[in-house]
Amino acid sequence: MSQPENVTPLKIANAERAIRHVFVRDLLLDAHIGVYKHEKGGTQPIRVNVDLTVAEAVHGHGDSLDNVVCYATVVDRIRSIVAEGHLNLVESLAERIAGACLEDERVRVARIRVEKLAAIPEAASVGVEIERMRHHS
């Protein structure tokens, strides 16, 4: 599936700053989400995109999963958040996903897009994109 023309690819990876870009593309899930009466009690399809700005390990990753932010872990966290129960707002879901990603101290910035795919018949999708940053203590 080609990238929509109105979505600019992110330039996150940066050699000088030792930053890598970890991403999850077009994760399709069924979620209990929505504020309207017809949205309660059932699920509807959503699409989740995640872009993480990740600080690279000082001594490299050594080809070890322990030394990188694992996309499978990110996906598992998203699945468990979605499974927790009904949320009214896509904004709330996006915030929870961002918070979960930022729990890994190597993640500097989390950009999360959550789209409902069947909410508006005339639209391919509707939703929200947020960006959250790690606050340095």
N, C-alpha and C positions, 0 to 999 in steps of 0.2 A: 504494500500500500504506500503510495507516494505521500510525501510530506505536504500538507496543505500550504498554499502560497502565502497565507497570512501568518504562518508560524515561522519565526526566524530561528534557525538552528543556533544553539547556544555555543559560545566559544569559552569553555570553562577550563579545559586542560591547559596547563601553563608550566613549561619546563623551568623557567627562571624562578618561579615561586614554589616549585615542587608541589604543584597541585594536580590532582587527577580528577577526572569526571566519571563518577559512577552513576549509571542511570538504569531505570526500568521503563520500558516503552510499552504503552498500550496494554496494560494489565486489565483484562476484562473479568469483572466479578458481578455477582448478583448481590445487591445490598438492600437492606431494610432502611430506606431513606426517603424523606419527604415530609412536608408539613400538611399537605392536602389530604382530605379524607380518603380519596381513592388510592393514595400512596401508603396508607397504613395497612398493616396486616399481610402485605405481600412483599415480594422483592421486585426490584427493577434493575436493568443492566446499567453498570457504570464502567467508565474507563479511567484508569489512574496512570499518570505519568509522573515520574520522579527524576529529578536531576540534583545530584549532590556534588558539592565542591568539597573535595577530600584532601587533607594534608597527607603527603606521602611520608612513609616511614623514613627516619633519618638514615638508617643503614640499609634501605631497600627492603623489598618484600621477601627475598630469599625463596621465592616460589612457594611460600607457605600461606595458607588461607588465614591463619591467625593474624597475619600482618597486613591484611587488607580489609576494607569494608566490603562485605560479601553481599552481592545483590540478592542471593537466595534468602539471606537473613532479612533483608529489607522487605522482600515479598511476603515472607512468613509473618512479619509484624503487621503488614497491611491486611493480610487475610484475617489475622486474629482480631484486629481493631474492627474490621467490617463485621466479624462474627459476634461481636459483643452485644449487638442489639440495635434497635431502631435509633436513628439520628434524624432530627428534623432537617438539618442544613448540610449541604455539601461543604460549606465553610467549616463546620465543626469537624467533619471527617478529615478535611485537608489539614486543619490545625493539629489534630491528633497524630496524623501520619508524620507531619513535620516534627512534632515533639519527639516522637519515637526515633526518628532518624538522628536528631540532634543529641540523643542520649549517648551516642558514640562520639567520644570527644575528638575523634579525627575529622568528623564532619563539621565543616565551617559554615556552609550555607545549604539549606534545603529548599528547593523549589518544587512545589507540589501542584499538579493540576488534577482536579476531579471533575469528570463530566458525566452527566446523565444522558443516556443515549436514546431514551424513548419518551422524555418528558414533553417535548414540543414536537408534534408530528412533522411540521414543516422544516425543522432544523435537524441537522445530523447529530448535533449535541449541544448541550448548554451546561455551564458549570462555572468553576472558579479556579484561578491560579493564584497561589500565594508564594511568597518568599520569606523565609525566616532565617535569621543569622544566630550563630553562637555568640553569646555575650561574654566577653573576656572578663574574668573575675580579678 
